[in-house]
């Protein structure tokens, strides 16, 4: 009990010193919040509500067809959010704008487009593209293939209805107007039914992980990676603060006087490390709270797993701080070593969200190198909880590996650490 009270007293004293150092406190708490928020906001700005890229391409639309199909397809193109469509009366004018690079492409419906579809003859839609914008051309062509595919289904069903009526002789003696009305009525019923089936398909494709949990979209996963990565990165910045604080105590002789008193040296060091463990907990709570409230970042389905990942990561960080304090010869050297370790391990571990996924998931040599750091396993654990809905059982491998890192750091540190 006395050892515990001593440890808590040291922790309280250390927390008071930490709060007084406003500069370091701002770096530890506000800088990660600023970086993660700016990157999240920048990515959300170029993403639609469905998580798809908000591509805006400027194109021209020229419709020389006077039939229903040309008119309806033109209306459909005008509703596509990814396209900024300008209607032109002349194909030559639209081609000139594409040639000048003012437009990514021009879409042209020739005369007789609807007649060819009605007669079930091959019909064409011309897409004139700018060769200097191959990506844009590919996107426009893909969109038009999708739109034309819908029209093809429409035309094929209409032709099928007409063929059935002609072969059966059910409409013999009917006027042309009556024929068109009956055919249109049947076409409307079939197309309505197809629309209902698409809204509620018989077979749906769901992406799930190995535990049967439905996975999030790529963008939701990336947002989780942003906050997990910055959380891990700045948790390990506590290494510098803890190592420098311990060395300052040793250089000032405080550690020597505390050890000379009738208290345990382990309680003194344990109290200091406990104080620095609280900083990562505040960091994580602040980052995840802001991410969830303002950017819709998923925190997963298991608060216990999220807390466990935060605590174990903090344990590894303060253990590394003690290790550096045992190796350094001065407070300034400890600070520099801690800062260098924080940046190097963050980069190698792939916690900085510069790509769609962390290094540990990319495969190859870079994945092997990343997994040699505790950072990669910490990010992996957070992603399993936040993006994949995993619980304690899902992150047991990451927790075990991180505790193994902490054990190695503590064993080496306790063997080398000197109080004077």
C-alpha positions in Angstrom: 0.0 0.0 0.0 2.9 2.4 0.9 4.5 1.7 -2.5 1.3 2.4 -4.3 0.7 5.7 -2.5 4.3 6.7 -3.2 3.8 5.9 -6.9 0.6 8.0 -7.0 2.3 10.9 -5.2 5.1 10.8 -7.8 2.5 10.6 -10.6 0.7 13.7 -9.2 3.9 15.7 -8.9 4.9 14.8 -12.5 1.5 15.7 -13.8 1.8 19.1 -12.3 5.1 19.6 -14.0 3.6 18.4 -17.3 0.7 20.9 -17.1 3.1 23.8 -16.5 5.0 23.0 -19.7 2.4 24.5 -22.1 4.6 24.2 -25.2 5.1 20.5 -25.0 1.5 20.0 -24.0 0.2 21.9 -27.0 2.4 19.9 -29.3 1.2 16.6 -27.8 -2.5 17.5 -27.8 -3.2 20.2 -30.4 -0.7 19.3 -33.2 -2.1 15.8 -33.8 -5.6 17.2 -33.7 -4.7 19.8 -36.2 -3.0 17.4 -38.6 -5.7 14.8 -38.5 -8.5 17.3 -38.9 -6.9 19.1 -41.9 -6.1 15.8 -43.7 -9.6 14.5 -43.0 -11.3 17.7 -44.2 -9.2 17.8 -47.3 -10.1 14.3 -48.3 -13.8 14.7 -47.5 -13.8 17.8 -49.7 -13.1 15.5 -52.7 -15.4 12.7 -51.8 -19.2 12.4 -52.2 -21.6 11.1 -49.6 -21.4 7.6 -51.0 -17.6 7.6 -50.6 -16.9 7.8 -54.3 -14.5 10.3 -55.9 -16.3 13.5 -56.8 -14.9 13.8 -60.3 -16.2 16.8 -62.3 -15.5 16.7 -66.0 -16.5 19.3 -68.5 -18.1 17.8 -71.5 -20.4 18.8 -74.4 -23.6 17.1 -75.5 -24.9 17.3 -79.0 -28.2 15.6 -79.8 -29.2 15.4 -83.5 -31.7 12.7 -82.8 -35.4 13.7 -82.6 -36.7 10.4 -81.1 -37.5 9.3 -77.6 -34.2 7.4 -77.0 -32.0 10.3 -77.8 -34.1 12.7 -75.6 -34.2 10.3 -72.6 -30.5 9.4 -72.7 -29.7 13.1 -72.9 -31.8 13.8 -69.8 -30.0 10.9 -68.0 -26.6 12.3 -68.8 -27.5 15.7 -67.5 -28.3 14.2 -64.0 -24.8 12.6 -63.6 -23.0 14.5 -60.8 -19.6 13.7 -62.0 -20.2 15.5 -65.4 -20.6 19.2 -66.0 -22.6 19.0 -69.3 -23.0 21.9 -71.7 -25.5 21.4 -74.6 -24.3 22.4 -78.0 -26.2 22.6 -81.2 -23.3 21.9 -83.5 -20.9 18.9 -83.5 -18.2 21.0 -85.1 -18.4 23.5 -82.3 -18.1 20.8 -79.7 -15.2 19.2 -81.4 -13.4 22.5 -81.6 -13.7 23.0 -77.8 -12.4 19.5 -77.2 -9.4 20.1 -79.6 -8.6 23.3 -77.7 -8.6 21.4 -74.4 -11.5 23.4 -73.0 -13.6 20.2 -72.7 -12.6 16.7 -71.8 -15.0 15.1 -74.3 -18.1 15.6 -76.5 -21.0 13.2 -76.7 -22.9 13.0 -80.0 -26.2 11.3 -80.7 -26.6 11.1 -84.5 -29.8 11.3 -86.5 -31.8 8.1 -86.6 -30.4 6.9 -83.2 -33.9 6.2 -81.9 -35.1 4.8 -85.2 -32.3 2.3 -85.2 -33.1 1.2 -81.6 -36.8 0.9 -82.4 -36.0 -1.3 -85.5 -33.5 -3.3 -83.4 -30.6 -2.2 -85.7 -27.1 -1.4 -84.5 -26.9 2.2 -83.2 -23.9 4.2 -82.3 -23.1 7.1 -79.9 -20.0 9.0 -80.7 -17.7 10.1 -77.8 -15.0 12.6 -79.0 -12.2 12.7 -76.5 -9.1 14.9 -75.8 -6.1 12.6 -76.3 -4.2 14.9 -73.8 -6.7 13.8 -71.1 -6.6 10.0 -71.2 -8.0 9.5 -67.7 -10.9 11.8 -68.3 -11.6 10.1 -71.6 -11.7 6.7 -69.9 -14.1 7.9 -67.3 -16.5 9.5 -69.8 -16.4 6.4 -72.0 -17.1 4.1 -69.0 -20.1 6.3 -67.9 -21.5 6.2 -71.5 -21.1 2.4 -71.7 -23.2 2.2 -68.5 -25.8 4.6 -69.8 -26.0 3.0 -73.3 -26.3 -0.4 -71.6 -29.5 0.7 -70.0 -30.8 1.9 -73.3 -29.9 -1.4 -74.9 -32.0 -3.3 -72.4 -34.8 -0.9 -73.0 -34.6 -1.4 -76.8 -34.2 -5.2 -76.5 -37.3 -5.5 -74.3 -39.3 -3.3 -76.7 -38.3 -5.3 -79.7 -39.1 -8.5 -77.8 -42.6 -7.3 -77.0 -43.2 -6.3 -80.6 -41.9 -9.6 -81.9 -44.2 -11.6 -79.5 -47.3 -9.7 -80.6 -46.5 -10.0 -84.2 -45.8 -13.8 -84.0 -48.9 -14.4 -81.9 -51.3 -12.4 -84.1 -53.0 -10.9 -81.0 -52.9 -7.4 -82.4 -54.2 -8.2 -85.9 -56.8 -5.6 -87.0 -55.6 -3.1 -84.4 -54.7 0.4 -85.6 -51.1 1.6 -85.5 -52.0 3.9 -82.5 -53.5 1.0 -80.6 -50.5 -1.2 -81.3 -48.1 1.5 -80.0 -50.3 2.0 -77.0 -50.4 -1.6 -76.0 -46.7 -2.1 -76.7 -45.9 1.0 -74.6 -48.1 -0.2 -71.8 -46.4 -3.6 -71.6 -42.9 -2.0 -71.9 -43.8 0.3 -69.0 -44.9 -2.6 -66.8 -41.8 -4.6 -67.5 -39.4 -1.6 -67.0 -41.2 -0.7 -63.7 -40.8 -4.3 -62.5 -37.1 -4.2 -63.4 -36.6 -1.0 -61.5 -38.2 -2.6 -58.4 -35.9 -5.6 -58.7 -32.8 -3.4 -58.9 -33.8 -1.5 -55.8 -34.4 -4.8 -54.0 -32.2 -7.4 -55.8 -32.6 -11.1 -55.3 -28.9 -11.4 -54.9 -26.8 -8.8 -53.1 -23.0 -8.6 -52.7 -21.8 -7.8 -49.2 -18.1 -7.4 -48.3 -17.3 -9.0 -45.0 -14.1 -9.9 -43.1 -13.2 -13.3 -41.9 -15.3 -12.9 -38.8 -18.4 -12.2 -40.9 -18.5 -8.5 -40.1 -19.5 -6.2 -42.9 -16.6 -4.1 -43.9 -16.7 -0.3 -44.4 -16.1 1.5 -47.6 -12.6 2.3 -48.6 -12.9 6.0 -47.6 -14.3 5.1 -44.2 -11.4 2.8 -43.7 -9.0 5.5 -44.8 -10.4 8.0 -42.3 -9.9 5.4 -39.6 -6.3 5.0 -40.8 -5.8 8.8 -40.6 -6.8 9.0 -36.9 -5.2 5.7 -35.9 -2.0 6.7 -37.6 -1.7 10.1 -36.0 -2.7 8.7 -32.6 0.0 6.1 -32.7 2.6 8.6 -34.0 2.0 11.2 -31.3 1.6 8.6 -28.5 5.2 7.7 -29.2 6.3 11.4 -28.9 5.8 10.8 -25.2 9.1 8.8 -25.4 11.0 12.0 -25.7 9.2 13.7 -22.8 9.5 10.7 -20.5 13.2 10.1 -21.3 14.1 13.8 -20.9 12.2 14.1 -17.6 14.0 11.0 -16.1 17.4 12.3 -17.1 16.6 15.8 -15.7 15.8 14.2 -12.4 19.0 12.2 -12.4 21.2 15.2 -13.4 19.6 17.3 -10.7 20.2 14.6 -8.1 16.5 14.2 -7.3 16.5 10.5 -8.1 19.5 10.0 -5.8 17.8 11.7 -2.9 14.5 9.8 -3.5 16.3 6.5 -3.6 18.2 7.4 -0.4 14.8 7.9 1.3 12.9 4.9 2.6 11.0 4.4 -0.6 11.3 2.1 -3.5 13.2 3.3 -6.6 10.8 1.3 -8.7 7.9 3.2 -7.2 9.5 6.5 -8.2 10.2 5.4 -11.8 6.8 3.7 -12.0 5.0 6.9 -10.8 6.8 9.0 -13.5 5.9 6.5 -16.2 2.3 6.3 -15.0 2.0 10.1 -15.4 3.3 9.9 -19.0 0.9 7.1 -19.8 -2.0 9.4 -19.1 -0.9 11.8 -21.9 -1.5 9.2 -24.6 -4.9 8.4 -23.1 -5.9 12.0 -23.3 -4.5 12.2 -26.8 -6.5 9.2 -28.0 -9.8 10.4 -26.3 -9.4 13.9 -27.9 -8.5 12.6 -31.4 -11.1 9.9 -31.6 -13.8 12.1 -30.1 -13.2 14.9 -32.6 -12.9 12.4 -35.5 -16.2 10.7 -34.6 -18.2 13.9 -33.9 -17.0 16.1 -36.8 -15.8 13.7 -39.5 -17.9 10.6 -38.9 -14.9 8.4 -38.1 -16.0 4.9 -37.0 -14.8 3.9 -33.5 -15.9 0.3 -34.0 -18.2 -1.8 -31.9 -16.0 -2.5 -28.9 -15.0 0.4 -26.6 -13.1 -2.1 -24.4 -10.9 -3.1 -27.4 -10.2 0.6 -28.2 -9.2 1.3 -24.6 -7.0 -1.8 -24.5 -5.2 -0.8 -27.7 -4.6 2.7 -26.3 -3.3 1.5 -22.9 -1.0 -1.1 -24.4 0.4 1.3 -26.9 1.0 3.8 -24.1 2.8 1.1 -22.1 5.1 0.4 -25.1 5.8 4.2 -25.5 6.8 4.8 -21.9 8.8 1.6 -21.8 10.8 2.9 -24.8 11.2 6.2 -23.0 12.7 4.4 -20.0 15.0 2.4 -22.3 16.3 5.6 -23.9 16.8 7.2 -20.5 18.9 4.2 -19.6 21.1 4.6 -22.7 21.5 8.4 -22.8 24.2 10.3 -21.0 22.4 13.6 -20.6 18.9 15.1 -20.7 19.5 16.8 -24.1 20.8 13.5 -25.6 17.7 11.7 -24.2 15.5 14.3 -25.8 17.2 14.1 -29.2 17.2 10.3 -29.1 13.5 10.2 -28.2 12.6 12.6 -31.0 14.6 10.7 -33.5 13.1 7.4 -32.4 9.6 8.9 -32.7 10.1 10.1 -36.3 12.1 7.2 -37.6 9.8 4.5 -36.2 6.7 6.4 -37.4 8.0 6.6 -40.9 9.2 3.0 -41.0 6.1 1.7 -39.3 3.9 3.5 -41.9 1.8 5.4 -39.4 1.9 8.6 -41.5 -1.2 8.3 -43.7 0.4 9.1 -47.1 -1.2 6.2 -48.9 -4.5 4.4 -48.9 -3.3 1.8 -46.4 -0.4 1.3 -43.9 2.8 -0.3 -44.9 2.0 -3.4 -42.9 -0.8 -4.2 -45.3 1.0 -3.6 -48.6 3.0 -6.8 -48.7 6.6 -7.3 -49.7 9.8 -6.0 -48.0 8.2 -2.8 -46.9 5.6 -4.7 -44.9 8.2 -6.9 -43.3 10.3 -3.8 -42.3 7.2 -2.0 -40.9 6.2 -5.0 -38.8 9.6 -4.8 -37.1 8.3 -1.7 -35.3 5.7 -1.5 -32.6 4.0 1.3 -34.6 2.8 -1.0 -37.4 1.2 -3.4 -34.9 -0.5 -0.6 -33.0 -2.0 0.9 -36.2 -3.1 -2.6 -37.3 -4.8 -3.1 -33.9 -6.6 0.2 -34.1 -7.8 -0.5 -37.7 -9.2 -3.8 -36.7 -11.2 -2.2 -34.0 -12.3 1.0 -35.8 -12.6 0.0 -39.4 -13.4 -3.7 -39.2 -15.5 -3.8 -36.0 -13.2 -6.2 -34.2 -13.3 -6.9 -30.5 -10.7 -8.0 -27.9 -10.3 -11.4 -29.5 -9.6 -9.9 -32.9 -6.7 -7.7 -31.6 -5.1 -10.3 -29.3 -2.2 -10.9 -31.7 -1.4 -7.1 -31.8 -1.8 -6.8 -28.0 0.5 -9.7 -27.5 3.2 -8.4 -29.8 3.0 -4.9 -28.3 3.4 -6.3 -24.8 6.3 -8.3 -26.0 8.0 -5.0 -27.3 7.3 -3.4 -23.9 8.8 -6.4 -22.0 12.0 -6.3 -24.1 12.3 -2.5 -23.6 11.7 -2.8 -19.8 14.1 -5.7 -19.3 17.0 -3.9 -21.1 16.1 -0.6 -19.3 16.1 -2.1 -15.8 19.4 -3.8 -16.4 21.1 -0.6 -17.6 19.4 2.1 -15.7 21.4 3.9 -13.0 19.9 6.3 -10.5 23.1 8.3 -10.2 
